[in-house]
């Protein structure tokens, strides 16, 4: 693929699911934003992406991450990356790479609540966290320690109760609870004066 070396952003769409990337990203050092749709990463693609010194946003939420790939080269992005959107897996090297992104402000991830605890304790600068469609039945308590969090998306899960610890999220502005089965919201949540809760209006009238 012919590209300009001065590109700051690029979006690539595969015409069929699972196609491999064949782009020499190492030649595009001006890139700050990349979005892939419908691709499947291989080791060469991981290595190429990891060579980008100025990348700020990686949107790969519609692409696949094979479990047999070594994702540790992604750690090279830890100083520049601010947004990482992906459908992850339980690959240890991928999780370790995510935890190295200490400047990350926005994260969309598919993972269990155990890994969320690690994210909450190590990615202190996160402001946007997207955890939708994960089958959660409980609100991940560890999130309540994320004092810089402004936006939390827990939509399309099976959560029935919001714990009192959510009041610790003093910076929270939007909580997306759509398509859950919320029955209880704690008293005192009004202390979060900037908070807006997104969920069905009928439920809001019954709970607040």
MDAnalysis code that builds the backbone (N, CA, C; Angstrom):
import MDAnalysis as mda
import numpy as np

u = mda.Universe.empty(624, n_residues=208, atom_resindex=np.repeat(np.arange(208), 3), trajectory=True)
u.add_TopologyAttr("name", ["N", "CA", "C"] * 208)
u.add_TopologyAttr("resid", np.arange(1, 209))
u.add_TopologyAttr("resname", ["UNK", "UNK", "UNK", "UNK", "UNK", "UNK", "UNK", "UNK", "UNK", "UNK", "UNK", "UNK", "UNK", "UNK", "UNK", "UNK", "UNK", "UNK", "UNK", "UNK", "UNK", "UNK", "UNK", "UNK", "UNK", "UNK", "UNK", "UNK", "UNK", "UNK", "UNK", "UNK", "UNK", "UNK", "UNK", "UNK", "UNK", "UNK", "UNK", "UNK", "UNK", "UNK", "UNK", "UNK", "UNK", "UNK", "UNK", "UNK", "UNK", "UNK", "UNK", "UNK", "UNK", "UNK", "UNK", "UNK", "UNK", "UNK", "UNK", "UNK", "UNK", "UNK", "UNK", "UNK", "UNK", "UNK", "UNK", "UNK", "UNK", "UNK", "UNK", "UNK", "UNK", "UNK", "UNK", "UNK", "UNK", "UNK", "UNK", "UNK", "UNK", "UNK", "UNK", "UNK", "UNK", "UNK", "UNK", "UNK", "UNK", "UNK", "UNK", "UNK", "UNK", "UNK", "UNK", "UNK", "UNK", "UNK", "UNK", "UNK", "UNK", "UNK", "UNK", "UNK", "UNK", "UNK", "UNK", "UNK", "UNK", "UNK", "UNK", "UNK", "UNK", "UNK", "UNK", "UNK", "UNK", "UNK", "UNK", "UNK", "UNK", "UNK", "UNK", "UNK", "UNK", "UNK", "UNK", "UNK", "UNK", "UNK", "UNK", "UNK", "UNK", "UNK", "UNK", "UNK", "UNK", "UNK", "UNK", "UNK", "UNK", "UNK", "UNK", "UNK", "UNK", "UNK", "UNK", "UNK", "UNK", "UNK", "UNK", "UNK", "UNK", "UNK", "UNK", "UNK", "UNK", "UNK", "UNK", "UNK", "UNK", "UNK", "UNK", "UNK", "UNK", "UNK", "UNK", "UNK", "UNK", "UNK", "UNK", "UNK", "UNK", "UNK", "UNK", "UNK", "UNK", "UNK", "UNK", "UNK", "UNK", "UNK", "UNK", "UNK", "UNK", "UNK", "UNK", "UNK", "UNK", "UNK", "UNK", "UNK", "UNK", "UNK", "UNK", "UNK", "UNK", "UNK", "UNK", "UNK", "UNK", "UNK", "UNK", "UNK", "UNK", "UNK", "UNK", "UNK"])
u.atoms.positions = np.array([
    [0.830, -1.192, 0.000],
    [0.000, 0.000, 0.000],
    [0.866, 1.244, 0.000],
    [0.586, 2.191, -0.932],
    [1.340, 3.419, -0.999],
    [0.708, 4.442, -0.070],
    [1.502, 5.053, 0.784],
    [0.993, 6.026, 1.732],
    [1.967, 7.177, 1.848],
    [1.470, 8.322, 2.299],
    [2.334, 9.466, 2.540],
    [3.027, 9.316, 3.889],
    [4.310, 9.622, 3.911],
    [5.051, 9.510, 5.163],
    [4.678, 10.597, 6.159],
    [3.862, 11.570, 5.729],
    [3.455, 12.663, 6.608],
    [2.048, 12.473, 7.174],
    [1.455, 11.329, 6.973],
    [0.121, 11.058, 7.503],
    [0.114, 11.141, 9.024],
    [-0.946, 11.759, 9.583],
    [-1.095, 11.780, 11.039],
    [-2.124, 10.755, 11.507],
    [-3.027, 10.318, 10.592],
    [-4.016, 9.309, 10.953],
    [-4.311, 8.433, 9.744],
    [-4.747, 7.207, 10.047],
    [-5.062, 6.274, 8.969],
    [-6.138, 5.299, 9.448],
    [-7.088, 4.994, 8.569],
    [-8.127, 3.998, 8.834],
    [-8.056, 2.935, 7.759],
    [-7.978, 1.689, 8.175],
    [-7.890, 0.572, 7.242],
    [-9.054, -0.375, 7.481],
    [-9.731, -0.759, 6.408],
    [-10.864, -1.664, 6.511],
    [-10.626, -2.880, 5.626],
    [-10.759, -4.073, 6.216],
    [-10.598, -5.314, 5.454],
    [-11.939, -5.747, 4.879],
    [-11.940, -6.142, 3.641],
    [-13.181, -6.536, 2.969],
    [-13.710, -7.879, 3.460],
    [-12.854, -8.648, 4.127],
    [-13.305, -9.904, 4.725],
    [-12.632, -10.080, 6.076],
    [-13.319, -10.711, 6.994],
    [-12.847, -10.839, 8.368],
    [-11.604, -11.709, 8.460],
    [-10.654, -11.265, 9.292],
    [-9.463, -12.068, 9.557],
    [-8.293, -11.803, 8.633],
    [-8.411, -10.835, 7.758],
    [-7.330, -10.516, 6.841],
    [-6.127, -9.981, 7.614],
    [-4.920, -10.332, 7.176],
    [-3.696, -9.872, 7.825],
    [-3.326, -8.476, 7.329],
    [-2.678, -7.716, 8.212],
    [-2.176, -6.397, 7.825],
    [-0.851, -6.546, 7.091],
    [-0.694, -5.779, 6.020],
    [0.557, -5.834, 5.265],
    [1.136, -4.440, 5.057],
    [0.963, -3.584, 6.050],
    [1.408, -2.203, 5.943],
    [2.710, -2.000, 6.702],
    [3.647, -1.300, 6.101],
    [4.920, -0.984, 6.748],
    [4.753, 0.277, 7.602],
    [4.172, 0.098, 8.784],
    [3.918, 1.241, 9.645],
    [5.209, 1.912, 10.107],
    [6.292, 1.177, 10.138],
    [7.561, 1.742, 10.591],
    [8.025, 2.883, 9.698],
    [7.478, 2.961, 8.484],
    [7.821, 4.043, 7.562],
    [6.934, 5.270, 7.757],
    [5.951, 5.171, 8.666],
    [4.970, 6.245, 8.868],
    [5.090, 6.811, 10.280],
    [6.248, 7.338, 10.606],
    [6.515, 7.768, 11.972],
    [5.729, 9.003, 12.400],
    [5.051, 9.671, 11.469],
    [4.233, 10.830, 11.838],
    [2.846, 10.426, 12.320],
    [2.501, 9.144, 12.199],
    [1.169, 8.681, 12.587],
    [0.888, 8.914, 14.071],
    [-0.300, 9.461, 14.350],
    [-0.757, 9.637, 15.724],
    [-2.013, 8.819, 16.020],
    [-2.727, 8.441, 14.957],
    [-3.985, 7.722, 15.151],
    [-4.130, 6.636, 14.091],
    [-4.443, 5.417, 14.547],
    [-4.664, 4.289, 13.641],
    [-5.979, 3.604, 14.014],
    [-6.768, 3.282, 13.003],
    [-7.975, 2.487, 13.213],
    [-7.983, 1.344, 12.218],
    [-8.164, 0.116, 12.752],
    [-8.280, -1.074, 11.920],
    [-9.677, -1.648, 12.071],
    [-10.263, -2.080, 10.978],
    [-11.549, -2.780, 11.021],
    [-11.415, -4.115, 10.310],
    [-11.776, -5.188, 11.020],
    [-11.918, -6.507, 10.393],
    [-10.595, -7.227, 10.127],
    [-9.487, -6.716, 10.670],
    [-8.206, -7.368, 10.466],
    [-7.904, -8.344, 11.588],
    [-6.906, -9.159, 11.378],
    [-6.411, -10.063, 12.416],
    [-4.903, -9.817, 12.545],
    [-4.468, -9.477, 13.731],
    [-3.063, -9.160, 13.932],
    [-2.184, -10.400, 13.814],
    [-0.998, -10.203, 13.248],
    [0.026, -11.241, 13.290],
    [1.272, -10.618, 13.913],
    [2.327, -11.409, 14.100],
    [3.499, -10.906, 14.797],
    [4.161, -9.747, 14.051],
    [4.175, -9.819, 12.732],
    [4.788, -8.747, 11.946],
    [4.055, -7.427, 12.155],
    [2.707, -7.478, 12.201],
    [1.923, -6.262, 12.402],
    [2.172, -5.672, 13.787],
    [2.234, -6.527, 14.806],
    [2.513, -6.052, 16.163],
    [3.863, -5.343, 16.207],
    [4.857, -5.932, 15.579],
    [6.203, -5.344, 15.573],
    [6.223, -4.013, 14.830],
    [5.505, -3.933, 13.710],
    [5.466, -2.700, 12.925],
    [4.783, -1.574, 13.707],
    [3.628, -1.879, 14.289],
    [2.889, -0.872, 15.053],
    [3.715, -0.383, 16.241],
    [4.440, -1.292, 16.846],
    [5.214, -0.971, 18.049],
    [6.404, -0.063, 17.772],
    [6.719, 0.132, 16.506],
    [7.845, 0.995, 16.153],
    [7.446, 2.467, 16.051],
    [6.136, 2.742, 16.168],
    [5.643, 4.110, 16.007],
    [5.840, 4.909, 17.290],
    [6.671, 5.905, 17.241],
    [7.058, 6.634, 18.446],
    [6.066, 7.739, 18.836],
    [5.193, 8.130, 17.903],
    [4.290, 9.256, 18.164],
    [2.823, 8.861, 18.241],
    [2.547, 7.574, 18.215],
    [1.166, 7.122, 18.182],
    [0.443, 7.453, 19.493],
    [-0.754, 8.042, 19.360],
    [-1.550, 8.437, 20.520],
    [-2.829, 7.619, 20.652],
    [-3.330, 7.120, 19.526],
    [-4.603, 6.385, 19.564],
    [-4.546, 5.150, 18.681],
    [-4.904, 4.010, 19.257],
    [-5.032, 2.751, 18.523],
    [-6.459, 2.243, 18.701],
    [-7.203, 2.197, 17.614],
    [-8.568, 1.681, 17.651],
    [-8.600, 0.381, 16.860],
    [-8.608, -0.728, 17.582],
    [-8.626, -2.048, 16.957],
    [-9.768, -2.884, 17.509],
    [-10.844, -2.211, 17.890],
    [-11.935, -2.874, 18.583],
    [-12.674, -3.871, 17.689],
    [-12.546, -3.684, 16.364],
    [-13.227, -4.596, 15.440],
    [-12.259, -5.574, 14.782],
    [-11.092, -5.741, 15.375],
    [-10.102, -6.675, 14.841],
    [-9.813, -7.761, 15.871],
    [-9.165, -8.827, 15.437],
    [-8.924, -9.951, 16.347],
    [-7.461, -9.981, 16.805],
    [-7.279, -10.512, 18.017],
    [-5.972, -10.611, 18.660],
    [-5.692, -12.083, 18.957],
    [-5.012, -12.783, 18.068],
    [-4.730, -14.214, 18.309],
    [-3.952, -14.431, 19.607],
    [-4.245, -15.528, 20.282],
    [-3.622, -15.798, 21.577],
    [-2.168, -16.236, 21.470],
    [-1.721, -16.668, 20.286],
    [-0.360, -17.193, 20.154],
    [0.653, -16.135, 19.722],
    [0.273, -14.849, 19.792],
    [1.163, -13.762, 19.400],
    [1.858, -13.184, 20.638],
    [3.102, -12.735, 20.464],
    [3.820, -12.033, 21.527],
    [3.538, -10.537, 21.384],
    [2.770, -9.981, 22.330],
    [2.384, -8.577, 22.267],
    [3.310, -7.670, 23.077],
    [4.358, -8.206, 23.641],
    [5.250, -7.402, 24.483],
    [5.861, -6.203, 23.747],
    [6.081, -6.269, 22.404],
    [6.598, -5.058, 21.728],
    [5.701, -3.834, 21.888],
    [4.410, -4.043, 22.161],
    [3.511, -2.910, 22.373],
    [3.972, -2.015, 23.530],
    [4.777, -2.541, 24.414],
    [5.272, -1.740, 25.538],
    [6.074, -0.534, 25.062],
    [6.570, -0.598, 23.842],
    [7.308, 0.541, 23.283],
    [6.425, 1.768, 23.100],
    [5.098, 1.585, 23.177],
    [4.159, 2.683, 22.972],
    [3.765, 3.368, 24.280],
    [4.342, 2.937, 25.369],
    [3.866, 3.346, 26.700],
    [3.956, 4.851, 26.956],
    [4.899, 5.545, 26.326],
    [5.052, 6.971, 26.592],
    [4.093, 7.843, 25.795],
    [3.652, 7.354, 24.634],
    [2.830, 8.195, 23.760],
    [1.350, 7.815, 23.741],
    [1.027, 6.541, 23.962],
    [-0.344, 6.074, 23.759],
    [-1.298, 6.617, 24.821],
    [-2.421, 7.203, 24.347],
    [-3.435, 7.757, 25.249],
    [-4.792, 7.075, 25.110],
    [-5.036, 6.438, 23.957],
    [-6.297, 5.753, 23.718],
    [-6.015, 4.381, 23.135],
    [-6.602, 3.339, 23.757],
    [-6.432, 1.969, 23.267],
    [-7.784, 1.284, 23.314],
    [-8.322, 0.963, 22.138],
    [-9.635, 0.334, 22.027],
    [-9.463, -1.016, 21.352],
    [-9.809, -2.102, 22.052],
    [-9.579, -3.422, 21.464],
    [-10.433, -4.488, 22.132],
    [-10.581, -5.595, 21.422],
    [-11.211, -6.791, 21.972],
    [-10.085, -7.731, 22.357],
    [-9.701, -7.724, 23.601],
    [-8.529, -8.477, 24.028],
    [-8.807, -9.934, 24.319],
    [-7.803, -10.586, 24.851],
    [-7.936, -11.970, 25.277],
    [-7.107, -12.157, 26.538],
    [-6.896, -13.387, 26.952],
    [-6.176, -13.649, 28.198],
    [-4.679, -13.806, 27.991],
    [-4.171, -13.412, 26.824],
    [-2.740, -13.484, 26.554],
    [-1.987, -12.621, 27.567],
    [-1.048, -13.242, 28.294],
    [-0.330, -12.540, 29.363],
    [0.475, -11.372, 28.817],
    [1.138, -11.554, 27.673],
    [1.966, -10.478, 27.131],
    [1.114, -9.279, 26.706],
    [-0.121, -9.537, 26.261],
    [-1.016, -8.440, 25.898],
    [-1.468, -7.685, 27.142],
    [-1.821, -8.410, 28.185],
    [-2.232, -7.757, 29.428],
    [-1.085, -6.956, 30.039],
    [0.117, -7.503, 30.000],
    [1.271, -6.778, 30.529],
    [1.543, -5.514, 29.733],
    [1.338, -5.586, 28.421],
    [1.518, -4.399, 27.587],
    [0.512, -3.316, 27.965],
    [-0.754, -3.706, 28.144],
    [-1.786, -2.750, 28.530],
    [-1.420, -2.062, 29.846],
    [-0.930, -2.829, 30.800],
    [-0.585, -2.265, 32.109],
    [0.626, -1.348, 32.051],
    [1.373, -1.400, 30.968],
    [2.539, -0.522, 30.819],
    [2.150, 0.852, 30.279],
    [0.900, 0.999, 29.795],
    [0.467, 2.258, 29.189],
    [0.060, 3.254, 30.280],
    [1.006, 3.742, 31.022],
    [0.713, 4.556, 32.205],
    [0.162, 5.938, 31.874],
    [0.277, 6.379, 30.618],
    [-0.287, 7.673, 30.223],
    [-1.665, 7.526, 29.575],
    [-2.188, 6.302, 29.583],
    [-3.461, 6.024, 28.916],
    [-4.608, 6.787, 29.589],
    [-5.460, 7.398, 28.735],
    [-6.620, 8.119, 29.245],
    [-7.933, 7.438, 28.878],
    [-7.927, 6.657, 27.795],
    [-9.163, 6.008, 27.350],
    [-8.877, 4.565, 26.996],
    [-9.671, 3.651, 27.561],
    [-9.468, 2.222, 27.344],
    [-10.800, 1.514, 27.152],
    [-10.894, 0.753, 26.075],
    [-12.004, -0.166, 25.868],
    [-11.414, -1.559, 25.808],
    [-11.935, -2.461, 26.636],
    [-11.285, -3.758, 26.787],
    [-12.313, -4.839, 27.082],
    [-12.001, -6.062, 26.674],
    [-12.807, -7.227, 27.015],
    [-11.968, -8.083, 27.954],
    [-12.355, -8.156, 29.218],
    [-11.555, -8.913, 30.186],
    [-12.398, -9.222, 31.415],
    [-11.852, -10.073, 32.291],
    [-12.560, -10.415, 33.518],
    [-12.261, -9.386, 34.603],
    [-12.982, -9.490, 35.719],
    [-12.844, -8.499, 36.786],
    [-11.501, -8.572, 37.489],
    [-10.809, -9.705, 37.415],
    [-9.485, -9.809, 38.027],
    [-8.520, -8.850, 37.352],
    [-8.552, -8.807, 36.028],
    [-7.661, -7.902, 35.305],
    [-8.086, -6.454, 35.494],
    [-9.383, -6.210, 35.664],
    [-9.847, -4.853, 35.943],
    [-9.208, -4.330, 37.225],
    [-9.020, -5.190, 38.211],
    [-8.377, -4.780, 39.460],
    [-6.952, -4.289, 39.207],
    [-6.244, -4.956, 38.315],
    [-4.891, -4.539, 37.974],
    [-4.897, -3.212, 37.222],
    [-5.845, -3.056, 36.327],
    [-5.974, -1.798, 35.597],
    [-6.235, -0.649, 36.554],
    [-7.138, -0.859, 37.495],
    [-7.504, 0.189, 38.448],
    [-6.324, 0.629, 39.304],
    [-5.447, -0.303, 39.634],
    [-4.326, 0.024, 40.516],
    [-3.116, 0.586, 39.779],
    [-3.011, 0.312, 38.466],
    [-1.799, 0.702, 37.750],
    [-1.994, 1.798, 36.701],
    [-3.191, 1.944, 36.168],
    [-3.419, 2.971, 35.146],
    [-4.166, 4.148, 35.784],
    [-3.438, 4.927, 36.537],
    [-4.027, 5.967, 37.364],
    [-4.548, 7.162, 36.571],
    [-4.126, 7.302, 35.330],
    [-4.543, 8.467, 34.540],
    [-5.790, 8.214, 33.698],
    [-6.366, 7.018, 33.790],
    [-7.542, 6.699, 32.980],
    [-8.716, 7.624, 33.300],
    [-9.329, 8.155, 32.236],
    [-10.506, 8.999, 32.377],
    [-11.745, 8.364, 31.751],
    [-11.544, 7.482, 30.776],
    [-12.647, 6.820, 30.079],
    [-12.401, 5.319, 30.090],
    [-13.355, 4.570, 30.610],
    [-13.229, 3.113, 30.683],
    [-14.501, 2.478, 30.141],
    [-14.337, 1.644, 29.113],
    [-15.483, 1.024, 28.433],
    [-15.434, -0.482, 28.664],
    [-16.450, -1.000, 29.368],
    [-16.514, -2.411, 29.751],
    [-17.893, -2.973, 29.408],
    [-18.307, -2.771, 28.191],
    [-19.652, -3.219, 27.809],
    [-19.632, -4.638, 27.246],
    [-20.767, -5.298, 27.344],
    [-20.983, -6.635, 26.784],
    [-19.984, -7.668, 27.315],
    [-19.791, -7.677, 28.622],
    [-18.819, -8.597, 29.222],
    [-19.467, -9.653, 30.108],
    [-20.775, -9.610, 30.260],
    [-21.451, -10.599, 31.088],
    [-21.281, -10.389, 32.576],
    [-20.839, -9.195, 32.983],
    [-20.673, -8.923, 34.416],
    [-22.028, -8.991, 35.132],
    [-22.050, -9.640, 36.264],
    [-23.249, -9.675, 37.092],
    [-23.126, -8.748, 38.300],
    [-21.917, -8.270, 38.555],
    [-21.664, -7.353, 39.660],
    [-20.816, -6.177, 39.188],
    [-21.010, -5.053, 39.817],
    [-20.194, -3.876, 39.553],
    [-18.770, -4.155, 40.032],
    [-17.751, -4.006, 39.194],
    [-16.372, -4.277, 39.625],
    [-15.933, -3.271, 40.689],
    [-15.860, -3.716, 41.934],
    [-15.581, -2.832, 43.068],
    [-14.264, -2.073, 42.908],
    [-13.263, -2.690, 42.273],
    [-11.945, -2.060, 42.171],
    [-11.992, -0.747, 41.394],
    [-12.997, -0.580, 40.556],
    [-13.118, 0.649, 39.773],
    [-13.263, 1.870, 40.680],
    [-13.807, 1.667, 41.861],
    [-14.069, 2.780, 42.773],
    [-12.809, 3.486, 43.256],
    [-11.651, 2.919, 42.974],
    [-10.390, 3.561, 43.373],
    [-9.822, 4.456, 42.267],
    [-10.501, 4.520, 41.124],
    [-9.982, 5.260, 39.959],
    [-10.440, 6.717, 40.039],
    [-9.704, 7.513, 40.766],
    [-10.157, 8.855, 41.121],
    [-10.204, 9.839, 39.946],
    [-9.548, 9.526, 38.836],
    [-9.582, 10.424, 37.679],
    [-10.636, 10.037, 36.644],
    [-11.391, 8.973, 36.913],
    [-12.358, 8.456, 35.945],
    [-13.515, 9.436, 35.746],
    [-13.783, 9.776, 34.465],
    [-14.871, 10.683, 34.129],
    [-16.035, 9.964, 33.449],
    [-15.713, 8.919, 32.702],
    [-16.742, 8.213, 31.926],
    [-16.578, 6.715, 32.145],
    [-17.658, 6.067, 32.533],
    [-17.640, 4.620, 32.761],
    [-18.810, 3.990, 32.028],
    [-18.494, 3.101, 31.104],
    [-19.522, 2.424, 30.311],
    [-19.599, 0.958, 30.732],
    [-20.699, 0.598, 31.395],
    [-20.963, -0.780, 31.813],
    [-22.238, -1.294, 31.153],
    [-22.562, -0.762, 30.018],
    [-23.798, -1.133, 29.339],
    [-23.759, -2.576, 28.848],
    [-24.945, -3.134, 28.668],
    [-25.109, -4.481, 28.121],
    [-24.425, -5.556, 28.968],
    [-24.570, -5.434, 30.281],
    [-24.132, -6.468, 31.215],
    [-25.351, -6.967, 31.992],
    [-25.125, -7.603, 33.134],
    [-26.230, -8.143, 33.934],
    [-26.154, -7.637, 35.370],
    [-25.672, -6.423, 35.533],
    [-25.481, -5.836, 36.861],
    [-26.830, -5.433, 37.445],
    [-27.043, -5.766, 38.728],
    [-28.310, -5.435, 39.386],
    [-28.153, -4.373, 40.474],
    [-26.934, -4.142, 40.929],
    [-26.736, -3.250, 42.073],
    [-25.480, -2.405, 41.887],
    [-25.576, -1.136, 42.235],
    [-24.424, -0.233, 42.237],
    [-23.973, -0.057, 43.681],
    [-22.729, -0.362, 44.010],
    [-22.269, -0.305, 45.398],
    [-22.062, 1.125, 45.896],
    [-22.057, 1.286, 47.215],
    [-21.842, 2.602, 47.813],
    [-20.470, 3.171, 47.470],
    [-19.527, 2.294, 47.163],
    [-18.162, 2.742, 46.875],
    [-18.076, 3.625, 45.641],
    [-19.117, 3.631, 44.811],
    [-19.077, 4.472, 43.619],
    [-18.982, 5.949, 43.987],
    [-19.390, 6.270, 45.193],
    [-19.341, 7.662, 45.649],
    [-17.911, 8.165, 45.723],
    [-16.940, 7.233, 45.745],
    [-15.530, 7.612, 45.773],
    [-15.055, 8.163, 44.433],
    [-15.840, 7.957, 43.389],
    [-15.440, 8.431, 42.055],
    [-15.846, 9.896, 41.887],
    [-15.115, 10.779, 42.527],
    [-15.479, 12.193, 42.591],
    [-15.452, 12.888, 41.233],
    [-14.678, 12.358, 40.285],
    [-14.561, 12.996, 38.974],
    [-15.579, 12.467, 37.961],
    [-16.356, 11.454, 38.343],
    [-17.245, 10.785, 37.397],
    [-18.346, 11.729, 36.894],
    [-18.478, 11.786, 35.554],
    [-19.472, 12.654, 34.928],
    [-20.563, 11.873, 34.217],
    [-20.225, 10.693, 33.690],
    [-21.240, 9.902, 32.989],
    [-21.065, 8.427, 33.311],
    [-22.154, 7.799, 33.740],
    [-22.178, 6.367, 34.033],
    [-23.225, 5.726, 33.130],
    [-22.782, 4.895, 32.201],
    [-23.690, 4.249, 31.251],
    [-24.058, 2.863, 31.773],
    [-25.321, 2.716, 32.161],
    [-25.822, 1.457, 32.707],
    [-26.921, 0.860, 31.826],
    [-27.021, 1.310, 30.602],
    [-28.078, 0.832, 29.728],
    [-27.993, -0.679, 29.520],
    [-29.173, -1.298, 29.448],
    [-29.294, -2.740, 29.211],
    [-28.638, -3.572, 30.309],
    [-28.834, -3.143, 31.557],
    [-28.547, -3.949, 32.739],
    [-29.875, -4.186, 33.455],
    [-29.806, -4.726, 34.647],
    [-31.034, -4.970, 35.425],
    [-30.893, -4.300, 36.788],
    [-30.578, -3.015, 36.778],
    [-30.292, -2.276, 38.005],
    [-31.535, -2.192, 38.897],
    [-31.366, -2.641, 40.128],
    [-32.446, -2.569, 41.108],
    [-32.110, -1.636, 42.264],
    [-30.810, -1.404, 42.475],
    [-30.396, -0.604, 43.622],
    [-29.296, 0.371, 43.242],
    [-29.512, 1.640, 43.582],
    [-28.490, 2.680, 43.480],
    [-28.325, 3.266, 44.880],
    [-27.104, 3.438, 45.362],
    [-26.900, 3.822, 46.763],
    [-27.349, 5.238, 47.090],
    [-27.800, 5.414, 48.313],
    [-28.068, 6.753, 48.809],
    [-26.739, 7.502, 48.879],
    [-26.804, 8.776, 48.635],
    [-25.579, 9.576, 48.683],
    [-24.944, 9.771, 47.325],
    [-25.490, 9.106, 46.293],
    [-24.903, 9.255, 44.970],
    [-25.080, 10.683, 44.460],
    [-26.010, 11.422, 45.067],
    [-26.203, 12.809, 44.675],
    [-24.995, 13.678, 45.034],
    [-24.087, 13.123, 45.867],
    [-22.848, 13.845, 46.185],
    [-21.991, 14.052, 44.942],
    [-22.185, 13.180, 43.948],
    [-21.458, 13.319, 42.689],
    [-22.242, 14.306, 41.826],
    [-22.030, 15.582, 42.078],
    [-22.874, 16.636, 41.526],
    [-22.810, 16.741, 40.002],
    [-21.730, 16.265, 39.392],
    [-21.595, 16.354, 37.937],
    [-22.019, 15.080, 37.211],
    [-22.498, 14.088, 37.971],
    [-22.778, 12.775, 37.397],
    [-24.114, 12.726, 36.673],
    [-24.077, 12.152, 35.471],
    [-25.278, 11.811, 34.735],
    [-25.296, 10.299, 34.549],
    [-26.455, 9.684, 34.797],
    [-26.580, 8.235, 34.658],
    [-27.419, 7.938, 33.432],
    [-26.882, 7.128, 32.544],
    [-27.588, 6.775, 31.323],
    [-28.192, 5.394, 31.463],
    [-29.507, 5.343, 31.574],
    [-30.255, 4.094, 31.605],
    [-31.724, 4.415, 31.365],
    [-32.581, 3.416, 31.171],
    [-33.973, 3.708, 30.825],
    [-34.651, 4.657, 31.796],
    [-35.425, 5.614, 31.269],
    [-36.073, 6.641, 32.080],
    [-36.993, 6.042, 33.142],
    [-37.717, 4.995, 32.805],
    [-38.642, 4.367, 33.764],
    [-37.881, 3.884, 34.983],
    [-36.703, 3.264, 34.743],
    [-35.904, 2.770, 35.863],
    [-35.377, 3.919, 36.694],
    [-34.995, 5.013, 36.049],
    [-34.486, 6.155, 36.778],
    [-35.536, 6.689, 37.750],
    [-36.786, 6.756, 37.307],
    [-37.831, 7.279, 38.175],
    [-38.038, 6.384, 39.385],
    [-37.827, 5.086, 39.207],
    [-38.046, 4.136, 40.296],
    [-36.886, 4.102, 41.292],
    [-35.709, 4.502, 40.843],
    [-34.524, 4.310, 41.667],
    [-33.992, 5.571, 42.314],
    [-34.313, 6.722, 41.762],
    [-33.713, 7.955, 42.276],
    [-34.798, 8.892, 42.787],
])
